Amino acid sequence: MIISILRGLFRQARRHPLYVGLNIFGLALGIGVFLTLTLLVRFEYSFNAGFADADRLARMDEHWSMPGTTPYESADATFKALPFLKQDFSEIEEAVPFIGTDLCVVKDGQFTNFGGVMTDPAFFQMFSLRFLHGSPATALTRPDGLVLSQHAAMTLFGSSDTLGKTVELNRAGQKTVQVVTGVLADPPSPGVLDGVDMIVPIPPQERLTRGCFRFWGSSCGNIFLKFHRREDIASVSDRLTDFVAHRTAGPADDPISLGSNPEKTFHLSLTPLRALHFHDANVEDTESGVDRRIIDSIGLIGLLALTLGCANAVNLATARAGLRAREVALRKTLGAPRRMLFGHFMGEAMVVSLVSGLSGLALCEAFTPAIASMTGEAIRVDYGFIALLLPLVVLGSGLASGLYPALVLSGYQPAKILAATGMPAGGRQATVLRNALVAAQFAIAICIVICTLVIDRQTSFLRNADRGYAKSGLLIGQQMHSGEIGLQRRMMDALRAVPGVTSVAFGELQPNPHSITRTSFVYNGPTGSVQAQLTQDRVSSGYRDSYQPHLLAGRWFDASHGQDEGPAKEDIGNGHGSWNVILNSKAARAFGFGNAAGAIGKVIREDANHFTVIGVIEDIRFGSPRETIAPEILFFSPLQHVAFDDPIPAVRFSGVSRTIMAERLDHAWRTLLPDVASHFSPPDELMETYYSGDERRGHLFTLGAVAALLIACLGLYGLAAFAATRRVHEIGIRKTLGATGSQTIVLLLRDFLKPVLVACLLACPVSWIIMRQWLNGFDERIALTPSLFLVAACGAAFIAALTVLGQTLRLARAEPARALRAE
């Protein structure tokens, strides 16, 4: 039986190489795309899956719903909660802080940066990591301990056996000497420890002075919890509202608490460790989150590519069925039962599927490195996983592509076939099936193309959208991590003196901000008091020239106006000052001012402090395009009396390239802060993380669209070739009766493109619904105009026309006499 199947398949390949080649290549391409995208989806779903007891680990998040702002969730949580969590919830086994930080090692004047984490000794009881050297029980018990990754140990010492050796760490200019107490093997990846090369204990001084350890409303890192049982996560999460009401409440004048009814504006929640990767797509203070719908859509594209390959095989097989009709009739006449013929044709389909599967695996090996480079993810071909998946794919593809053609072929009646003068066409049912499959193939392909166009247009729109400041000719530095006003003045002067610099300014926020301070303000208007939580920023002289924000009403800050200089922290604490401020447009609307001009001269207050609005600027977007711009208030400091908290320099330049200017600025920085690494970057580089993910995944949609269109066109080309052989006699008669070549071409193209036009009508509404839901995740988004759908539909129709044009021209140009003689 097997030899008969192979012999029959070889005979078909020799007689009709085009059909067999199109069949194998189309199915192989579908399998290759499916395997590759399945590996990507599997990688995305495997985040944090490698940690022992991962199902018992969770992260605590904060939720804020302050007046005047859109409610938001933050991955950072206040460490003030740590002492009380284990007291109030017996289900909690461990609770540890997790503060991400950049750690530098300076050698010969060169900075080597390492991703670091500051945490508690119990961290290694929560995350069971394998130590190459040292003990997890004692690794962080000494305050000067240091746990290195194997990569960091090799980079610093050339060996992983480094216990007891010392490393001088530089954290934002603060130098400490740490002793290596452990070396880790590579942690499970992908996961929360990706990129972490150093783990150090939290300095005791930080616990005493840092706001996130002292105040309920302050946060600077994550809290991870380990529970005794997996079910405890949901149980504790349901009781966190009572925890907030009990632990965070206090008098209105208590800076540590959150007031008398904190549960109205503040909430805590738990997110299981395994769910973080997808959950973090809409959570602030995270970097690795991705929208699950996007990943599922990528997986769906892979499945659709495989489906298209199978549909292509069905289409070509049913189209070719007539060519094998007499073979079936003769076999049945000689006594072959239908069951045997069905098994034979199914066997051929399985062999084709096997060859296509092996070819698809080769394509997967070629595609995977390209996908890994495109997405920046460490995706590789997992042959253990492929060994389990590929046989199922081959078996499923063989059944899906061979079942119906085998039923059709084995069901032919010998008498009708041998009595006919021509090949059977399969009847109206087979024609409808072929056209339906072509329409379905192109509908899927067009839908993917439309989604690709929308994603590309949206990503381009976000990159080029007005962010409220001038990006060109602007470089942003790093935080100074110094509150010394004299040093800040000297840094300002040093940067101004750099040739090519036109203006310099300090601010406490930047594109992709490090930290955000929010405070509630009240406006007593004619209809009552309005409360809004505002994001705070402090700006210096030169800020308007450097960032060039759009002033909508009023005036800008002026050092000659005494009240323009904003308050210091101690001034706000005294509670009886009056200063001038500038609001953004969102803040003006939050307080109920009809327009920007209506806010000028109004007074808002925070406790007993009064702030007069002197100007309103257009909203500035420093954060993610998916997040709503927050109401913002600007304070002013000309560096006469009030220093900045960790200021960030912004430099506008002209007449010199960006690279040269960055080098000059770095040199000027090092003259004052030689122990702090300097890197002046353009705004787009700082915000790259907000856009690169959608762009990379947009490229995957593009590849999926190309693959889908290619498979669909392969099927259409095969059908056109089949139709050309069947309609030679018809075209000969039409031309004999006077039909012109152009009329014949129009007739054939119309018949070939009917399924494509039906596909366009099916794809447009489906893709409109999908893309509308996706765009709703952005604060700013493009409109779904008809032009996007027309471009995709017309493009698909044009490609389909080119696909069949060769066959159409050949058939239309055939001489009638030869066509009739051929029949």
N, C-alpha and C positions, 0 to 999 in steps of 0.2 A: 504493500500500500504506500509506504513512504517513498519507495523508488518510483512508483507510478506518479505520485504527487510531484516529486522533483523533476521527473521527465516532462510532465505536462507543463510545469512552470517554466522550465527551460525552453520548451517549444514556443510558449507564448512570448517569452522575452526575445526570442530570435525572430518571430514573425511580426510582433508588434512592440518593438523596443520603446517607442514613444510612450505608449500607455503604461507599460510596466515601469519605465523610468520615472514618469510623472507620479505614479502611485507610490513608489518607494521613497522618492525624494520628498514628496508632500507629507507623507506620514512620518518620515525621519525628522523633518524640520519641526513638525508638531511635537514629536516626542522629545527632541532636543530642547525646544523652548520650555516644554512642560517640566522636564527634569531640572533645568537651570533655575527656573523661577520657583520651583518647589524647594530647592536648596536654599534660596534666598528667604522664602517664607518660613521655612524651618528654622533658619538662623534667627530671624526676628522673634519667633515664638519661643526661642530657647534662652532668652535673657534671664539670668539669675537662676536657671534651672539646675546648674551644676553644684550649687551650695548644698551641703548636708543640712537637713532639717529646714530646707527652704520654705516648706509649707507651714512652718511654725514662726516664720519671721515676717515682720511688718514694719512699715514706716508710718510715723505720726505726722499728719499734715494739719496746717492751720487754714481756717476758712474765715474770711472777713466780709461783712456786708454793711459797710459804713454808709451813712447818708451821703448822697451826691455822687457815689461811685458805683461802678458795676461790681457785684460780688465776685470775689476771686478766691482761688485756693493756692496756697504756697507750700512747697516742699520743705521749706525751713520752718522749724517750730521752736518755741521758746524753751530754753534749757531750765527755766525756772520750774518747769513741771517735773523734772527728773526725780527729785527727792520724794515726791508725793505719789508717783505712779505705782511703785511697788508697795507703798503703804496702803493705797486704796484698792488695788486690784491684785488679789492673790494669784490670779491666773498668769501674771507676768513673771517670767523666770529671770530675765535680764533686760535692762534699759541702758543704752549707751548713746552719748553724743557722737556726731560724725561731722567734723568741720573740714571741708576741702580747703586746701591752701597750696600756694606755689612755694616750693623750697628751692633755694639755689646753693650751689657749691662753687666758690670762686677759686680758680687756680690759674696763676700767671695772668691775672687781670681779666680772665675770661669767665663768663657766667655760664654754668651748666644748670639748666632748669629741670626739676623733677616734680611730677605730680605728687602731692602729699596729702596726708590726712592726720588731723589731731583728734585723739579719742581717749577712752578710758581703758585700763587694763582688762576689763571684762569683754572687750571687743573680740578677743580670740576665743572666748567661751561662747560668743554668739555666732561668729563666723568660723567654722572649723576649717582652718587652712593648714596645709602641709608645710612644715618647717624643714628646710635643708640643714639648718644649724640653729641651735638655741631651743628654748622651750616656750610654748605659748603661755604657760602659767606664770612665767616671770619676765616675759619679754618687755612689758611696759610698766612693771612695778617701780622701777627707779625713774626719777624725774628727768634724767638725762639719757634715757634709753632711746634706741633707734632701731627700727625693724626695716630692713632693706628688701626690695625684690631682688631676684637673681640678676635681672638686667642691671639694676643700679649698682649692685656689688661688683659685677664684672666691669662696669663703666668706671667706677671709682678706684678699684683695687686690682682688677684683672683676675680676680678669683672670687668664688662664692664663700670660701672659708675665711670670714672676716670678723669673727666674734672678738670683741674686746678692742677693736680698732676704733679710732676716734675720727669724727667728721665734723668740720666746722660748717654749720648751716647758716644761711643768710635768708631770713624771712622778712622781706620788705625793709631791709636795712638793719634789722635786729639780728645780731650774731649770737649764736649759742654753739657750744661744743657738745656733741652728742656721742655716746658710746654705742657701738653696734651690739645689740643684744639678741638679734635674730635675723635669719635670712630665709625668705619665703620662696617656695616653689611657685611656679606660675599659678595664679588663682583661677578659678573657673571663669571661663569667658564664653560668650559676652555676659557682662554683669556690672554691678555697682563698683567693682574694684578695677575696672579697665582703666589703664593709664596711671594707676597708683603705684609709685615706686618707693615711697617712704611713709612710714607710719610712726608717729611720735606721740607721747602723752601730752595732754593739755597742760600748759604751764600753770602752776598754782596762782600766779598773779592775775592771769586772765579770768579765772573763776571769780576773783574778788572785784575786778574793775570793769569787765566787759558787760555791756548792757543786757546781752542775751542770757546771761546767767542770773541777772538781778531783777529784771522787770518782765512782767507777763506779756507786755506788748512789744517786746523786742526779740528778734531771732537772728541767728547767724549761721545755722547749720541744720543738719537732719537729726532726728531721733529715731533710732532703730530699736525695736522691741522683739524679744523672743518669748514665746508663750509655751506653757506646758503642753497644750494640745492645739491642734489646728482650729478646732471649733471655738476656742477661746477668743480668737481675733474678732469674730462677729459679736460675741457676747460683750466684750469690753467696749467695742465701738459703740454699741447701743447705749452704754451708760456714761459716755464721755460728756454728754450735755449736763448731767448732774455734777460731774467732776468739775466742769468749768464754772458752773453756778456756785459750787461750794468753795473751790480753791482760788479762783481769780477775782472774786467780788471783794469790794472794799469801799471806803469813803471816797467821795468825788475828788478830794484834794490829795489822795494817796497816790504818789507817782508809780508805785510798784503794782498796784491792782488795776483792774479794768472798770471800776465803777460799781454801782449798785446792782445793775442787771446786765452783766457781761454776756450772758447767753443770747441776748438779742442781736448782738453784733459779732460775736466771736464764737467759733466752734472748732472742735478738734475731731479728726477722723483717722481711721487706720486703713492703710492700703497694703494688702499682702505683697510680699517681695516679688513673687512671680508675676504680679499684675502691674508692676511699676512702669514697665517699658511702654505699654500702651496707655496706661492711665495718665502718664506725665505729658501727653500731647497737649493737654489744656491746663497744665499746672505751672505756676510761676516758679522761678528759681530752680529750674531743671534744664538739662541740656540734651538728654538722650531720648526724650519722648518722641513717639511717632504715632500717627493716627492709625488705629487698627483697621479702619475702613480702607485706607490706602494699601496696606499690606494684603488685606483680603482681596482687594481689587487686582493686585499684582498676581496673587495666586489664581484668581479667576481668569486672568488673561492666559496664564499657562494652561489651565484646564480647557479654555476655549480654543487655544492653539491645537491642543491634542484632539479636541472634538472636530475642529476644522479638517485636520489631517484624516481622521476617520471618515468624515462626510465626503471628503475628496475621493477617498478610496471607494466608498459606496457609489458615488456618482460615476466614476470612471468604470467601475466593474459592471454596473447596470447598463451603461452605454455600450460596453463591449459585449454584453451578453448575446446580442444578435450575431456577433461574429463567431460565437461558439455553439450556436443553435444546432447546426448540422452534426457537430461532434457529439452533442448530447443525444440527438435523435438516433444516430448510428449506434451509440453505446446501449441505449435502451432497446433498440431493435435486436442487438446481439445478446440481450438478457441482463444487462446491468440494472439492478433495482434502484429506485430513487434514493434509498438510504445510502447506498454505496456512492452514488454521484454526489449527494449532499456532503458526505464525509470527505470526498476527494476535493471538492471546491473549498470546503472549510479548511482542509489541510493546506491548500495553496495560500489561502488568506493568512493562516498562521505562519507559514514560512515567510511570506512577504512581511508580516508584522515583525517576525524575528530579525530579518535582515534590516528592516527599518529601525528596530529598537537598537541594534548594535551600531548602526549609523548615527542614530540619535544620541547615543552615549558618546560617540566621538565628537559630535557637535556640542554636546554639553561640556565636554572637557575643553573645547575651544572657547565656548561662551563664558564659562564661569570666571576665569581670570579677568576677562573684560568687564563683567558685571561687578566683580570685586573692586576693580580699579575705579569704575564709574560711581559706585555707591560709597566707597571708602570703608566697606565692611570686610571683615576677615572671613569671607566665604570661600569654601574649598569643596572639592568633590569628595564627599564621604562615601567611600566604596562599600562600606558595610551597610549603610542606609540604601545606597543604589542597588546593592545585591538583593535587598528585600523588595524594593519598589519596582525595579525594571521588569522582573518576571510578571508582576501583576499588570503593569502597563502593556507589555507585549500580549499577554493573554486577553486583557480587556480590549485592546485595539484590534486584535485578530477577530474576536467575537463581534465587536461593533461594526467593523468594516466588512466582514465576510458573511454574516448571518443572512442578511436580506438577499445579496447577490446569489448566495448558494441556494436559497429557497427558490429564487426566480429561475436559475439555470436548471436545477434538478426537476423543476415542475413543467418543463416544456413537453408537449405532446408530439411523439415521433411522426404520426401520420400528417398532422398539420404542417410540421416543419418540412418534411420531405415533399409534400404536395405543393408548397409555396414556390413561387418563381424567384423571390428575393429574400433577403434577410428579414427576420421579424424585428419590428421596431420596439416591441415591448408594450405597445398599446398606449392609450391615453394615460393610464395610471402611472406607467413608468415615466412618461414625459412630464407629468405633473410633479412626480417625486424629484426628478432631476432638477427641474426649475425651482422647486421649493428648497432643495439643498443649496443650490447656487444663491438663491435669495437670502437664505439663512447665513451662509458663509459671508456674503458681502455685508449683510446687516451687522454682523458681529464686527467685521473689519471696520466698517464706517463708524460704528459706535466708538470703537477704540480710537480711531483717528480724531473724531470730534473731541473726545476727552483729552487726547494729547494736545490738540490745538488750544483748548480752554486752559489747561494747566500751564502750557507755555506762555499764553497771553497773560494769565494772572501773575505768573512769576516775573515776567518782564515788567508788568505794570507796577508790581510792588518794588522792584529794584529801582525803577525810574520815577516813582511817585514823589511828589513834593513832600518832604519830611518836615517842613517848617524851618529849615536852615539850609544854607548853601554848602553843598558837599565838596565841590571842586575847589582845589587850592587850600584844603584844610587838613591839618594833621593833629591827631589827638594823642596826648602822652598818657602816662600812667599815674596812679595815685602817688602823692608825695609821702603819705604816711607820717606827716609831721604837722603839729599844730603851732609851731614856732613862727610868729608873724614876721620876724626879721629874716628868717630863712626863706619864707615865701616871697618877701619883697625882693631879695637877692636873686631868687630863681626867675622871677618875672623880669627883672632887669637883664639877667644873663640871656634869656631867650629873646628878649627884644633886640639885643645887640647883635644877634646872628644875622649876617648879610642875607638879604632876600626876604626877611620877615617883615610883614606889613602891620600885623597886630598880634597881640598875645592876650589871653584871658584865662582866668581860673573859673572853674565851676565845680560843684560837688556831684553832679550827674554827668554822664557821657553816653554816647551810643553804646547799647548793651551795658547798662549800669551795673557797678559792683554791688551797691547796696542802695536801698531806698528808705527815706524817712517820710512817714505820713502822720499828719496831725489834723485834728478836727477843729474847724473854725465855724463861727456863727455870724450870720447877718440878720440884724433886726430890721426887717423891711416893713413897709406899710401894711402888709397883710399878715404879719407875724414873723417869728424868727425862723430862719432856714439854716440847717446845719449841713456841712459838707466836709468830707475828709479830703485834704489836699496833699499832694506830693510836694515836698520842699526841695528847693534848690537855692544855692547862694552863688551869685555871680559877681565878677569883678569888673573894674573898668576895662574897656576893650572887648567885652563880651559881644556887644552888638556888632562891632566891626569884624569880629572873628567868626561868629556863627551866622550873622546876618539874619536874625529872626524877623518875621513880618509883623510890624507894629500896626495893629488894627485901629487903635484909638489911644488918645492921651500922649504921654511923653515917655522917654527912656530915663533911666537913672542918671543923676548928675551929682558928682562929688561936692559941688558947691551948695547943694541943698542938704542941710544938716540932717533932716529926718529921713533922707534917702538911705543913709547908712543903717543897715539892718541890725537887729539885736544879737548880742552874744547869748550863749546858753544861760549865763547867770542873770542877764537882763530879763529873759523870759521867766526865769524862776522867781524874780522879784515881783512880777505881775502887775506893774503899773506904768508901762511904757507906751509910746506912740511912735509908729514908724510908717514909712511909705513902702508899698509893695507893688508888684506887677503880677497880674493873673494871666493864665492862658484862656483861650476862648471857651474851653470846656468848663473851667471853673466859673467863668462869668455866667454861663448857662445854668450851672448847678445851683447858683445862688438866686436864680430867677430873674436876672437882668435881661431886659428885652433884646439888647444888642450890646456890642462892645462899648459904644459911647455911653450907654446907660450905666456902666459900671464905674466910670471915672468919678472920683470924688467920694464914692461910697466907703463906708467904714465897716470892716469886719473885725471880729475880735476872737481872741483865744484866751479864755479866763478873763482877767482884767486888762490884758494887753490889747491895744487898738492898732489897726493897720488900715491906712488909707490907700485906696487903689488909685494909682497915678497913670497906669497904662494897662492895655490888654494886647497880648500878642497871639498870633495864630498858633494852633496846637503844634508842638514839636514832638515828633515820634523818635524816641530813643529805644523803645522796646520792640517786642515782636509784633509783626503785622497782624497776627491772629488776636492780639489783645486790644481791648478798647483803650484809647488814650485816656489817662487819668487826669482829673482836675489838678492844676499845678499852681503853686505860688512861688514867686521869685523874690528873694531878699538880695540886698546889695552890700558889698564890702569893697571899698577902694583901698583896703589894706592900710588904713590909717589907725584904727583902733581894734577892729574885730578880725581875728584870723579865721581861716577856713578849716573845716574838718577834712583832712586828707584831700586837698584840692587836686584837680585834674587839669593840666594845662591844655589849651587849645590854641593852635598857631595857624594863622593865615599867612600864606607866602605867595610870591610871584617872581618871575624872571629866572627860575632855576628848577631843575627836575625834582620830582618828589624824592627820589632815592638820595640825591645829594643833600637835599634839605634835611631829610631824616638823619643822615650822618652828622650834619652840622649841629642839629638839635641834640642828638645823643652826646656829642662831645661837650656841648655847653652844660648839659645835665650832669655829666661826670665831674665837671669842675667843682660842683657843690655837693653832689651826692654820689661819690665814687662807689659806695657799697650797695647801691640800689640799681638793679638792671633797668636800662632805659630802652624803650622801643616806641617811637612815634609812628602811628599808623593812620591811614585814611579811614574815614567813617565806614565805608563799605566793607573794609576788611574786618573791623570790629563787629559788624552786624552780619557777617557772612553766615554764621550759624543759623540765623533766622531764615535764610533763603536757600542755602545749599541743599537742604534735605528735599524740599519740593522740586528743586531743579534736577537733582539726581534721579528722583523717582519719576519725574517727567521724562527723562531719557529712557527709563525702562518702559514707559508707556509707548514711547516712540518706537523702540525696538519691537514691542509687541504688535504695534500697528503695522509695521513693515512686514513682520512675519505673517500676520493674519492676511494682509493684502496679497502677499506672495502666494500663500497656500490657496486662497480663493481664486487668484488668477491662474494658478496651475490647473485647477479644476475646470475653470471656464475655457482655458486653452484646449484641454483635452476634449471637452464637449464640442468646441468649435471644430476641432479636427474630425471628431466623429460625425458631426452634422455635415461636414464638407463631403465625406464619403457617401452619405445617405441622400444628399440633395442634389447630386450631380445631374441626375435625370430631370428633376423638377426644373432646375435652372436652365437646362438645355431647352426644354419645352417653352419656358417663359421667354427666352431670348429668340426662339424661332417665331413666336407669336408677336415679336416686336419690342420686348422689354429692352431698355438700354442698360449699359453697364452701371451707370450712376443709380438708376432705379433699383437695380439688383442689389447694389451695395447698401442702399438705404433700407431695403427690405430685410436683408440679412442682419444688418446692425440692429435694426429695430427688434428683431426676434431674439438676438443674443443679449441685448441690453434690457429687455423687459424685466428679468429677475433682478437686475442691478437697480433699476428705478424703484421696484417694489422694496428692495432692501433699504434704499434711502428713506422711504416713507416710514419704514419700521424703526430705523435706527435713530432718527431725529428726536422723537418724543422720549424714547428711553434714555438717550444720552442727556437730554435737557433735564430730566428729573434727577439723574445721578449727579450732574455737575452743579445743579442748583443747590443740592444738599452739601456738596463739597465746598462751594463758595460761601455758604452761610457760616463757615468756620473762620472767616476773615473779617476783621473790622472794616477794611477797605477792599473793595472787589470790583471787578469789571462787570459789565452788563452782558447777558447772554443774547447778543444780537443775532439776527438771522444770517448775517454774513458768515459767521463761523460755520454754521450748518451748511450753507450753500457752497462754501469752499470745499468742505469735506465731501459733500455729495457730488459736486461737479468733478472734483479730483478723482474720486473713485470711478465715476462713469468714464472719465477720460482714460484712466489706466485700463479699465475693462475694454474700452474701444480699441486701444492700442494692442491689447492682448489678442483680440480676435481679428484685427485688421488684416493680418497676413493671410489667414485662411479665407477671409471674406473677399479680398482682392483676387486671390487665386481662383476662387469659385466663380466670381463675377466675370472674370476674363476668359473663362474656359470657352472653347469653340463649341457651338451647339451640336455640330455633326459628331465630334468626338464624344461629347457628353452622352448623346443618344446611343452611339455605338457601344459606349462603355456599359450601358445598362443591358 
